[in-house]
């Protein structure tokens, strides 16, 4: 669901990853909440732990992601995709372990092509900070993923 590319990050801690519905009558589509839901890890050039317990945002576990090279990526994929029609935002909590991390987010189609241009987290509340979680809520329209089938 979320693909982040950076040359600067050392380690990120990610927690409570979900897609927010357009109406209160709908439910969230949970991607990660103490464990990875029906999504699979397709990250590259990195080490990803889905059961880290150092400092979860909520619950008992969080995702720890550490790049192993300059252009690493954190990427979650769902076979069959998910229809974003009932949803409006991608929401997640993120903490960094060093200052200066610059992250972007992309959404992908079934062919592995980006649905739109990458969006920089700095434009959605600022870059992640050291020592505390920052909550991001990115409109699916900004990812060109509104009312589409999204696979990653």
N, C-alpha and C positions, 0 to 999 in steps of 0.2 A: 504494500500500500504506500509506503513511504520510502522514497529513495533520496538519500542525502549524499551529496558529493562535496568533498572539501580537500584542501591541501594543508590545512592548518590545524585541524582538530587532533587531540591526543586521545582522549576518551570521553565518551558521552554516556550519560545515564538517562534512559528513556522509560517512561512509565505511563500507564493509563491511556493507551492509544485507541481511539474510537472515532466513528463517523457519527455526527450529530444529526438527528432527524429534523425535518422542516416543521413538524407539528408535535405538540406535547402528547398526542395520542399514539405516535409512533415510538418505537424503541431504538436505542442506539445500536449501531452495528459495531460490536466489540472486536477489535483486532488483537489487543493485548490487555489483559487485566489479571496480573499475577501469573499468567501463562499465555503463550501464544495460542490464539483461537484456531480457526480453520485455515489460517494463512501459513505459508512456509517461508523459511529463510533462504533468500537468494542473494545475500550480501556477497561482496567480493573484496579481495585484498584486505581482509579485516578479521578480527576475532570477535564473535558475538556470543554472549551468554544470555539466555532467557530466564535463568533462575538465580540471578545475582541477588544478594541480600544485604549489600553494604548500606544502602540508603534508599529504600523504596519511597516513592511519592505517597502511595497508599498501599494497603495490603502488606504482603510479606516479601514479594519479589519485584524485580525490575529488570530491564534489559541493560546490559553493559556492552557497549560497542567500542572497539579500539581498532583504528586503521593500522595496517601493516605496511602501507606504502603511501606515497603522496596522493594518488587519486583512488582512494578506496570508496566504497559505497555501502550504505545500509539499505537493503531492499527486501521488502516483504511482498510475496506473490500469493495470489489466490486462484487456483484452478477454477475455471468457469467464471471467474470475476464476480463482481458484486454490482448490482444496479444501484446507481447513486440517486435515482429518481426521488426517493423519499427523504433524501438527506441534503444538508446545506453546507456543513463544515467538516473538516478534519481537525480533530482536537487531540493534543498530547501535551505531556509535561516533559521538560528536558532540562538537564543540568550538565554543565561542562566541568572538566577537571583542570582546565587552564584558560586564561584569558585570551582573547583574540580569535576564538573559533568563529569561522564563517560557514554557515550551513545553508543549503537550499533544499527545496522539496519539489518533487515532480510526481505526476500520476501517469500510469502507463496503460496501453491497450493490450489486446490479446497477442499482437505481433511483437510486443516489447518496445513499441515506439511511444515516445512521450506524447501525451494528449495535448500538452501546451508547453509554454516556456517555463523554466524553473522559476520559483519564487524564493526570494531570499528571506530568511527568518528575521533579519534586521528590519524588514518592512512590516513585520507583524508583532511588534513589541520589543524588538531589539535582539541582539545576539544572546545566546545562552550565557549564563553567569556561573561563576565558580561558587560553590557552597550552598546554593539554593535552587530549587526548581523554578522554571519560568513556564507558564502555561501559554500554549500557542493554540489559536483557533483560526484556521485558514479556510476562507470560503472555497468550496469546490469549484465555483465559477472562476476563481483566480487561477486554478490549476487546469482550467478548461475541462473539468471532469464532472460538471453538473449534468444530470440527466443522461448519463452515459454508463456503459458497462466498463468498470475499472478492474484491472487485473494486478496492478502493482503501483 
